[in-house]
Amino acid sequence: MQWLHLLFLGYDNKISLVLAAHVNKFIIDLQRNSYHKLGSQLTV
C-alpha cells in the first residue's frame, strides 16, 4: 500500500488532506462493520 503514500505526495496539500479524510472514513467504516459482525457472532 506504499504507492498510496506516494500518490498523496503528488497532490496539493488540500487535496491530499481531503483524500486522506475519505480514506480514513472508509477504513473506519470497514472496521466498524467487521467489529459489528464479530460482535453479533460472539456472545459477551
C-alpha positions, 0 to 999 in steps of 0.5 A: 500500500506504499504507492498510496503514500506516494500518490498523496505526495503528488497532490496539493496539500488540500487535496491530499488532506481531503483524500486522506479524510475519505480514506480514513472514513472508509477504513473506519467504516470497514472496521466498524462493520467487521467489529459489528459482525464479530460482535453479533457472532460472539456472545459477551 
